[in-house]
Amino acid sequence: MRSTLTDVAREAGVSTATVDRVLNKRPGVRSRTREVVLETAQRLGYIAEAAGSAPAGQPFVGDVVRLDFALPAGTNTFIKMLHRQIESQAAARPDLDVHISTIEGFSPDSLARALHDLRGQTQGVGVIALDHPTVREAIRGLAASDVKVVTIASDILHVPRVAYIGIDNRAAGRLAGYLLGRFLNARSLAKVALFAGSLSYRGHQEREMGFRHILMEEFPHIQIVELREMRDDREKAYSEASGLLDRHHDLAAIYNVGAGNIGIARALKERGREHAIVFIGHEATEGSKELLLDGTLDAVIDQNPRVEAREALNILNHAVRGTPYEGHPPRLQVIFKENIPEI
């Protein structure tokens, strides 16, 4: 079925009026927004793109660019959504040759070896990387061989990367803490538990940091009683949550920094506490959508995998070709039961 103007507007995150102005070359639209709309219209087949041309009016320079992505393996639904977005968007890009590898998610040495193996094989790499010395050295090695690198979802500092593509994770943690404090509206001591995928990810560290800071600043009566790492595994999340709930019968809230919402929800439901405990998590997936609808999850803080995939492809492509590019990073969005987006 042919895509419509409404489809283009929804995918590009703009109004139909904006799409109409761009396609009819009328003024009043920012250059970056115009670029996003044209890329989206071409990807959806709403407008034709000449073979070998670059999207959004950029001149085509050189041959097809080889890009590689290293993503963690496992049950993390957000990572799977990002994987699908990179694949589907790359398939509509004749100027790119894109390959995706899945790496054991919590093994820095495995990731470092995979990055080392890409030297001489690729021109650009996107990676969700553990902040570890072996990984940092692997990224430095890629950069030294003129491979362009972007970090996605979780950043690494002090490495020669082209860009970080993702949300401000410290702000996300502060936002979660603010929401949780307002939901509880407690005047006396309230207990909260933290769950994380792995604090080896800087993004998870930053969320925890932001969460702790805002509780100290604005909600000092809320006490963090435990922090558990789940390695983004649903069964481990279930096991850890079950033990937590059995130890703390007066627990008031849970903030899950990473994946595993389904496992935590299962433990809550088995004990009949899904509506008694405030539960805030991350990522708008099909699973979290169901948990929002049945009231187990109170709020989800989302980062858009479609936008992150698009920006990763575009930033790497332009970096390899040496052409300018104005980035359009994903924005923090809070999702409640009443504003669930189409997933």
N, C-alpha and C positions, 0 to 999 in steps of 0.2 A: 504494500500500500504506500502510495506516495506521501512523503512528509508534507505537512501544512505549515503555514506561517506561524500558527499557534505552537506547533511542535518546536520550531526554531526558537521562538521566544522563551519557551519553558526551558529548553536545554541550555540556552545562552544566559538565562537568569535575568532577562530584561522584559519590557512590555512589548506587545505586538506593534504598538505605535513606533517604538524605537526600531524594531526590525524593519518596518515599512519605510522609515526615514533612511535607514542604511541602504536597503536594497534599491531605493529610488534616488540615491545619491543626494539627499536633501541635507542641509546644514543642521547644526544643533546637537550633534552627537560627538562625544569625546573620541579621539583617534583610537584609544585602546578598546573602547566599547565597540566601535565600528569593526575593529579587527576580530574581536571575539564573535560578533554576529556573523561575519563573513565566513570565518572558519567553521562555525556551527552549521550554517546553511550549506556549505560545501560538503561537510561530513555526512549530513543527513540526506544529501542528494537533492536538496531543494533548489540549488543552483548548480550549474555544471562547473567543473574545474578542469582546465586543460591539462592533459597528461604532461607531467614533468614540471608543472608550475608550482610555485610555493604558495601556501595559503595566505589569505588576508593581504594580498597585494605585494608581498615581499618578493624582490627579484630572486629567481632561482640561481644559486651559485654552486658550481661543482656538481659532483655525482650524488647518488643516493647516500645518505648518512646512516652508518651503522650505530645503533644504540642498544645498550644492554641494561636490564634492570635486575637487581638482586633483592628478592623479597623473602621474608621469613615464611617457613612452612608452618602448618598447624591448623587449628580450628578457628582462628581469628577471622570472623566474618568480614570485618572492615578490610583486612588485607586481601581477602578473596574478591571483594567488590573493587578494590583498587586494581588488582590483577586484571579483572574483566574489563575495566575501563581503559587501561593501557592497551590491552589487546584490541578492543573494538575501535578505539580512536586511531591506533597505529594502522589498522587495516584500511582506513580511509585516507592514509597519507602515503602517496606514491613516492614522496621525497625521503621516506624513512624506511630502514630495515631494522625492525625491532625484535629483540629476543629477551625472554624473561626466564630467570632461573629462580628456583625456590631453595632456600638454604635452611638447615636446621636452625630454628629461630633464636636459640640462646647459647650458641657455640661461637664465640668470637673467632676462634682459630679456623673453624670451617668457613666462616664468612671471609676472613682475611685470605685464605687460600683461593677461594672463588674469585675474589677481586684481583689477586696476583695473576691468576690464570687468564684474566681478560686483557692484560697488557699485550699490545700488538694485535689484538683481535677486534677491538672496538674503538669508536671515536668518542663515545659519551656513555656515562654510567649513572643510573639513578639507584639509590640504595636507602633502605631503612636499616640503619646501622646501630649496632651496640657501641657505646662509648668506651672503647677498650684500646690499650696501646697497640696491639697487633692490627686492629682494624684501622686505627689512625695511620699507622705506617703503610698499610696497604693503599690507603687513599692517597697518601703522599707519593707513593710509587707510581700510581696511575697518573697523577698530575705531572710528575716529572717526565713521563713519557708522552705528554701532551694529550692525555685523555681528560675530557671535561667531566666533572663530577657534580651531581646535586644530591643533597640529602633530602629525604622525604619523611614527613610526619614527626620524626625525631631528629634533632640536629646534633652535629658534632662540631665543637669549636676548635680553633687553632689547626685546621687542616685547609689546604688550598682548594676548597670547593667553589663552584660557580655561584651557587645559591642554596638556601634552605627553602623548601616548599612545604608549607604546613601552617598550622595555627600557632599562636603564641601560647605555649603550653602552661607557662606560669599564670598567665591571665585566665586560662581555662580552669586551673585549680582554684584560683581566687573566686571565680564565678561560681564554681561548685560549692565552695564554702559559704558564699553569700546566700545562695539559694537554700542550702541546707539550714543555715541559721534562721532564715525567714520562715521556712516551712515549720521548723520546730517551735519557734516563738517561745522558747523555754525561759523561765525566770530563775530556775535553779539548775543544779548539775544535770547534764544530759550526756550520755555516753554514745560515741560514734566509733565505728571501725572503718579502717582503710584497707582496700584491696588494690594490688598492683600486679601487672603482668610480670615485669622485671624492672628493678631499679637500675639495671645495667643500661636501660634506655634513658638517655638524658631527658626525653620528653616526659617519661613517667616520674623521674626525679623532680622535674620542674612543676608538674601538676601537684605533687605532694607538697613541695615547698610553698607554692601559692596558696594551697588549701590550709596548711598550718598557719601561715602568716595572717590570713584574714580572720581565722578563728581567734588567734591571740589578740588581734586589733579590735575586733567588733563583737565577738561572741566568746568571751573568756570562760563562760560557764559551760561551754561544750568541751568535753574531754575525749581525746583520742585514746581508746583503751588497747587497740591492737592494730598492727600493720602486717598483712599477710601477702606473700607473693604467690601467684598462681601459674606463672609461666604461660599465660593466655590459654589455659587448658580448661575446658568446661567441667570435666570430672574432678579435677583438682580444685576448681572453684567451688564445686558442690561440697566436696569433702571438707575444705577449709571453712566454708560458711556454716556447715552443719556443726562442726566443733565449736566455732565461735558462738553460735546461737545457744548451744547447750551450756557454754561457760558463762554467758552474759544474758540472763533472763530479762534484764532491764535495759537492754540495748535499745537506743532510740533511733539510730540512723546508720546507713552504710553509704560510703562513697567508693565506687569502683573506678579506679584510674584507667584500667585497661580493658581487655576483653573478659569474657566469662560471665556476663550478666545472666545468661540462661541457667548456668549452674547455681549461681547465688539465688536466683528466683525459685528454683526447684527446692532448695533448702528452706527458704521462707515459707513456701506454700505447704510443704510437708508438716510444718509446725503451726500452720494457721496464723502466721505473723506477717503475711504479705501486705496487709493494709494497716498494720500497727507500727511498722518501721519505715521511716523515710528512706527511700532508695534512689540515689542519683548515679548515673553512669555516663558512658560515652558511646557515640556513634549511632546514627539512625539506620539500623539494619532491619530486616524483616522480623528477626527475633525481638529486638527492642521495641519495635512497633506494636507487637502483640502484647508485650508487657506493659506498655503505656496504656493500651486500650483496656486491659483488665485491672489496671490500678496498682500493679506490683511495682513498676517503675514510676517515680513521680516526675522525673525530668531527665532528658538526655542532652548532653553537649556534643554537637556534631561538627565534624570537619568534612567537607564535601569531596569524596574520592574522584568524582568526575572532574572537578576543577583542578585537583592536584595532579591527576593524570595529564590533563591538557597542558598545564603549566610546565610539568616536567618535560614533556615532549617538545614543547615550544622553546623553553629556555635552553635545553641541551642542543637542539637543532640550530638555534641562532648562535650559541656559543661556538659550536664547531665551525660554522660558516663565517664567524666573525662579523655578523650583522647585528645591529642594535635591536633590543627588544624591551618593551615596557611590561613588566610582570603584573599579574592580576591575582594576588594570593587569595586563598580561601579565607572566609570570615567565620568567626565564632558564631554559632547559632544555637539558641536554647530551644529545644522541642518539648512541648507538653502534649497531653492527650488531645488538646483542641487544635493544634497546628501541625499535625503529622504531615510531612510532605510526601509526594509520590516517590517511591523508592525504586 
